[in-house]
Amino acid sequence: MASPNLSSAFLFTLLLSSFLVSPSFSELCNPQDKKVLLSIKQSLNNPYILASWKADTDCCDWYCVACDDTTHRITQLTIFDGTLSGQIPAAVGDLPYLQMIDLNRLSHVTGPIPSSLGKLQDLTFLRLSYLNLTGSIPSTLGMLSKLTLLDLSHNDLTGSIPNLLSRIPKLRYLGLDGNRLTGTIPESLKLLDGNLPYLVLSDNRLSGEVPASFRGVNFGYVDLAGNMLRGDGSVFFGANKTTEKINLSGNAFEFDLSRVEFQEGLIGLDLSHNRIFGSIPEGIVKLELESLNLSYNALCGKIPAGGQMQNFGYESYFHNRCLCGAPLESCK
């Protein structure tokens, strides 16, 4: 018969080993979130960057994710510059407490943007940039009512800009640059009422005219460079606006620059490679410009003297119809 001391020692050893092998004894991570994350890892062929995602560890401690301190639900998924390949799994939409998704500079991530992301009602930040995503922008993204930043730049996305994006009431940054988007800029974007929204649509294949109603929108930053847009680009200017930078270069905009009233806070202006005519308004000398490019247009008249105007070189003004004055040749 075993001695009482031996039985006690055996029981203690059994309890200790049970504690050591039980991953859920002190785990904080929600078990459903953990299950979803493990399925995401499997869908991505178990990449090295997700090596810390192990079933016998607490997923709140895993690399590339973050948990809420109180609820212990997964709130962030951030992966950059890793050797990740494959498509974004639809299961990402099954992490209902996500507030941030940031997948950036992962050139082997391909395929479409999952429409399931539209289920993430707590999402405030969505960046899927410098990937190789294809297909169209899913209209379900318009259901993300808390989103403040949407950056889908530098992919291979096609199709048009969905009207439903205008239903995101707090959107402050819309970055769709560096894709192959076609069609016109939706007039519905005038409904964005975020705090000075950034509109970055450069280097696509957008065409048509900018909506005239944009004259009443106070964008904080506008970049439409490198498209096939035409018509009146002066809608982005106005004395009552607070836009800091405007880049309309590389399009076919055609308007009289002499009639433009510049906003006082404008610090960057690129109107190069368009069909803009008229003269440069004298009011431009009041601006604290850090960058200026008016080249390759049909401008005439004397370059206003003063302010920052003579601090920019010849290349900021050349290839116009009949501009003159420093830094170009003197007016005759």
N, C-alpha and C positions, 0 to 999 in steps of 0.2 A: 504493500500500500504506500502511495506517494506521500511524502511528508507535507504538512501544511505550507512550509516555506517554499518547497519546490512547486506546488500548485499555484501559489501566489505569483511566483516568478514567471511561470508559464503564461498565466493570465495577463500579466503586465506586458510581456513580450508580444502576445497576440494583439492586445489593444494598441500598442505602439506601432506595430507594423500596419495595422488597419488604418491608423491615422496618417501614416506616411504615404500609403498608396492611394488614399482617397482624394482625388483632385477637387471634389466639390465641398470638402470640409470647411475651407475658408474662402471659397471662391466668391467674388463679388459680381462677376459678369452675369448678365441675364442668359439663361440657358438657350432660349430661342435665338437671341442675337448670336451666340456662339455657334449654334448649328448653322445659321445662315452664313457666317463668316467662313466656316470650314467648307461649306459648299462652294463659296466664291473662290477659295483657294484651289479647290479641286478643279473647278471650271477653267482656271487659269494655268492648269498643269503644274501645280505645286512649285511656283517660282522661288528662287533662292531669297528674294527680297522679303518673302512672307514666311521664312523659315521659323520664325518665333511663334507662328500660329500652330500650336500643338494642342491636341485634345486634353492633355493632362496638365495644362497650365491655365491660369486665369486670363481670359481674353482682354481684360482691362489693362493688362501689362504688355499686350502684344504691340509690335512695331507697326506703324502706319495707321493705328486707330486710337481713339480717345473715348473715355467713358465720362458720363456726368458724375460728379462727386456724390450726388444725393441718390439719384435713381439707379446709377450704375448701368444705364443703357448706353449703347454705342451712339456717339454724337458726331464723330468725325472719321472720315476715310481719306487719307492723304498719302499719295504715292507719287514720287517724282524721280526722274533720272535713273530708274532701275531697269533691270533686264526682264521686263514684263512683256508678254506677248499673248495674243488671242483677242477675243471680243469682250467688251464689258458685260459681265453676266447680268441677266435680268433680275437675279436674286438680290442685287443691290437695292432694289425697290422694296425689299422685305425687311429693311432695317428702319422701322417707322420713326425712330427718334433722331435720325441723321439731321444735322444742321449744316454740315459742310462736306462736300465732295470735291477733292482737289487732285485730279490726275493730270500730270503735267510733264511734258518732254519724255514721253514713252512711245517712241516711234514705231514699235511693233504692235501697238494696240490698234486693232482694225475693226471693221464692221460698223453697224449702225449704233446710234444712241438709243438705248432701250427706252421704250415708251413707258415702262414701269416706273421710271424716275418720277413721273407725274404723281405717284402715290405719296411722295415724301413731303407731307404738309408742313413739317418744321424746317425744311431746307431754306437757308438764307444765302448760301454761297455755293455756286456750282461752276467749277472750272474744269473743262475738258479740252486742254489746249496743247498744241504741238504733239498731237497723236496722228493717226492716219485713219480717222473715222470717215465713213462714207454714208451715202444715203441722205435723206432729208432731215430737217429739224422736226422732231415730233411735236405736234400741236399740244400734246399732254403737258409739255413744260409750261404752258399757259395756266395750268392749275396750281402752280407753286406760288401761292399768294403771299408768302413771307420772303420770297427771294429778293435780295438787294443787288447781287452780282451774278450775271450770266455771261461766261466767257467760253465760247466755242471756237476760238481763233486757231488758225494754222492747222486746218484739217483738210479734208477733201470732200466737204459737204456740198450737196447740190440741191436744186429746187429753189423755192422762193422763201422769203421771210414770213413765217406764219403770222397772220393777223392776231391770233390769240395771245401772242407775247405782250400785247398792249393791255392785257387783263392782269398783269402782274403789278399791283398798285404801288409797291415800294421799290421797284427796280431803279437802281441808280447807275448801273453800268451794264450796257449791252455791247458785247464785243464779239462780232462775227467775222472779223477780218481774216484775210488769208485763206479763203475757201473758193468755191466755184458757184456761188449763189447767183441766181438769175432773177429776172422780173424787176418790178419797181419797188421802191421803198414804201411800205404801207402807210397810208395816211393815218391809220389807227394809232401809230406810235406817238401821235400828238397827245394821246390820252395818258401817257406816262406822267405820273405826278410825283415821282421820286425827287429827292433834293438835288437839283441840278444834274440831271442824268447825262452820263457820258454815252455818246452815240459813235461807235467805232465799227464802220462797215467797209473799210478800205480793202483793196486788192481782191475784188470779186468781179462778177460780170453783170452787175446791176445796171439797169437802163431806165430810160424815161426821165420825167421831170421830178424834182423834189416837190412834195406837196406844198402848195402855197400856204396852207394852214400852219406850217412850221414857223411862219413869221411870228406867231403868237406863243411859241414854245421857247423857254429859256434854257437851252442846253448848256451844260458846263464845259463840254468839250465835243468837238465835231471832227471826225476824220472819215471822209468819203473818197479818199485818193484812190486812183487806179481803177476806176470803173468806166462805164459808158454813159454817165449821166449827162443831161443837157438842160437847157432852160435857165431859169433865174435862180442862181445860187445866193442872191443877196438876201434871201429869207432868213439867213442865219445871223444877219447883222441887225443892230438896232441900239440906239442910245440907252434904252432902258434894260438891256440885257447884260448879263455878267459872264458871258462865255470867255474863257481864257485862251483857248487855242482853236483855230479853224484851219483845216487842211482840205481843200477841194481840188487839189492838183490832179493832173492826168485824166481829165474828163472833157466834156464839150460844153461847159457852162458858158452862157453868153448873156452878159448884162453890163450896164453902164456903171463903172466903178465910181465915177464922179458923183453919183447920187447916193452913195452908201454913207450911212452914219455909223461910225465905229463905236463899239462899247468901250468904256474907259478902261476896263480891266483886261483888254486883249493884249496878250504877250507873245503870241505866236500866230503867224499868218502865212499860209502857202496857197497861192492861187495859180501857180505855174501850170503851163501846158493846158490852157483853155482857150476860149475865144472872147475874153473879156476886153471891153473897149472903154473909151472915155479917158479921163485924166485921173491922176492920183489926188484924192481930196486933201486939202491943206490940213484938215483935222487930224490926219495921221501922225503929225509931228508931236501931238500931245500924248501919244501912247508910249508906254515903257516896253517897247518891243525887244524881245530876246532873239527872235528869228523872223525873217521876212524873205519871201520869194515871189516875185511878180513876173518872172521871165516867161517867154514863149506865150505872149498874148497879143492883143492889138491895141495896146495903150499908147497914148500920145500926150504931148505937153511936157512941162518942166517938172522934174522930181522936186517935191517940196524940200526946202532947206530947213535944217534944225532938227531937234529931237534926236532920234536914233538913225535917221534916214541915211546919213553919209557914213555911218559905221558899217553898213553892209556893202559888200563888194559889187563889182561889175556884174557878176553872175546872178545877182538877185534881180537885175533889171533888164538884162540883154534879151535880144530877139523879141522886141516889141516894134510896133509900126513906126513910132516917131517920138519915143521918149528921149529927153535930153537933160543935161545938167548933172552935176557930180552925183555919183561916181562915173557917169557916162560922159560923153563929149558935151562941151558947152552948147547952149542953145544959140542958134544964129538969129 
